Amino acid sequence: MPIADLESIEYALKKRGFRRDDVLFHECTSCNVKAVATYIIAGRSGGRDISLCLECGVARSWRSNAGFGERVEDANFDLKEFLR
């Protein structure tokens, strides 16, 4: 089930300051397809990484602290709720 509204998701992420980490796609841990796009944002107070599988729609997110030394995954991350 590929994502139908990818343009609106990418627009909303860009509007919030996120950018694509790289142009390569990574392998999804859920569907095992190379279709994961990674978006990042970083600032003085820390940052956030979001990976979104363009094939199955699974989204995961990690937060990092100000020193970028520790990444913690958001266990209950919901991309649609995050973009509201």
Summary of the structure (lengths in Angstrom):
residues: 84
radius of gyration: 12.6
end to end distance: 22.3
largest distance: 37.5
contacts: 200
relative contact order: 0.20
helix: 17%
strand: 37%
